[in-house]
Amino acid sequence: MLVKTYGSAVVGVDAITITVEVNVDRGMKFFMVGLPDNAVKESQQRIEAALKNVGYKMPGKKTVVNMAPADIRKEGSAYDLTIAIGILAASGQINEDKIGEYIIMGELSLDGGLQPIKGALPIAIQARKEGFKGFILPKENAREAAIVNDINVYGIDNIKEAIDFFNGDNELKKTEIDTRKEFYENLNNVDFDFADVKGQENIKRALEIAAAGGHNVILIGPPGAGKTMLAKRLPTILPPLSLNEALETTKIHSVGGKLAKETSLISVRPFRSPHHTISDVALVGGGGFPQPGEISLAHNGVLFLDELPEFKRTVLEVLRQPLEDRNVSISRAKFTVEYPASFMLVASMNPCPCGYYNHPEKVCVCSPGVVQKYLSKISGPLLDRIDLHVEVTPVAFSELSNTKTTSESSSEIRDRVILARKVQEKRFIKSKGIHSNAQMNAKQLREICVINQDAQDLLKKAMDKLGLSARAYDRILKVSRTIADLENSKDIKTQHVAEAIQYRSLDREGWAG
């Protein structure tokens, strides 16, 4: 007897429906075809034990399981439940009438329990697109899949629940989520606030500009100056995620298996802070069966690289293309996957190995050659792609101990950032995929970032003195446009260009002797 059940394979951030055909006929042995990997092949032992422990059994006949389309490699253990239900139906142990109406996914434990799977959200989106009535999956993934409307999502703890459902012995409880309500309730749930930061007003100003224009930023300063503390608060002044951005971000985290238990929709911008020992594959994504890396997990949020020169050179160089293109393309012999990677890069570093080069009070013990070698770990092309270079100086004791004055809160700064972003949204309303000044292409730069003769002369002097590249010239113009947007100024003025030029610290003479 032949029965078809349906599962799904995740490729990139999208899903492809997999048809699992199970045929039970005269003969012996168990055969599995359709390009399954070892984890899928091992499902026979898990299924056999799980069925026995819930009162059912494998048929003592020849069983052939075909997973179509056969040219797509089937990875992982999430097909256990799909195959098990197919075997039971093909051997006449359960009713097959409703099975074809559902996508069925889940990893089986030996006692019949279900373990969570990856990619439940893109699978649910694809199931709805193809007109399936429902999606049966482990309970831990149910809230994540229930974000998708117009499809019934059933979370179960044990295979017995699915068996009884198809036999008509019980009804499964549908998981329902009010996506918009949950999204807007959690929109402003933040753990950090700029009101906690004493002093550092110039750094807050730089981060406000970075947030307003989506610019990359590097913080340079001695140990304990507050670089990490400031970086962690950057997401709190970025504009709130839109519902579409939240769905897109959740989709990537779902594919990577990074969603917390019982999580439905990510409603705050991600902040990813990988350790400096990370490999280039872990950062950009990849592997035998490609998975999203840290830069894709930071999509629509912030990627924070602490102690930037300590990262391996090869790791830093792979950032160059994603910073420009805002996506990652991973190619294999038989397929290519693309992951979105539109993130703000925030990096921090000490100015030298001892940390006290250019310090106002402490003496640097590094020789000029050592400082130069330390800074040269970061390539010029990468630095060119970072719009703002900001020096962070230690906070004086008088500011730290001052309890009378309060710092500006994140919500106040965010209000100004949102207003600046609205100006940019209006400006780029006809430009697909461009939402902020940092994303402007060369043509838009020439049209939008027009400066007067005084500002042009000032910029020419800065270019000659600092030896800036053409890319750095573009960055200064983009930052100038953002500063003008924050002031709600239609034109870029000389003072806007002057402020943008001062955020090129690492291009100045005096750094690294």
Secondary structure, 3 states (H helix, E strand, C coil): CEEEEEEEEEECCEEEEEEEEEEEECCCCEEEECCECHHHHCHHHHHHHHHHHCCCCCCCCEEEEEEECCCCCECCCCCHHHHHHHHHHHCCCCCCCCHHHEEECCEECCCCEEECCCCHHHHHHHHHHCCCCEEEEEHHHHHHHCCCCCCEEEEECEHHHHHHHHHCCCCCCECCCCHHHHHHHCCCCCCCCHHHCCCCHHHHHHHHHHHHHCCCEEEECCCCCCHHHHHHCHHHHCCCCCHHHHHHHHHHHHHCCCCCCCCCCCCCCCEECCCCCCCHHHHHEECCCCEECHHHHCCCCEEEECCHHHCCHHHHHCCHHHHHHCEEEEECCCCEEEEECCCEEEEEECCCCCCCCCCCCCCCCCCHHHHHHHHCCCCHHHHHCCCEEEECCCCCHHHHCCCCCCCCCHHHHHHHHHHHHHHHHHHCCCCCCCCCHHHCCHHHHHHHCCECHHHHHHHHHHHHHHCCCHHHHHHHHHHHHHHHHHCCCCCECHHHHHHHHCCEHHHCCCCCC
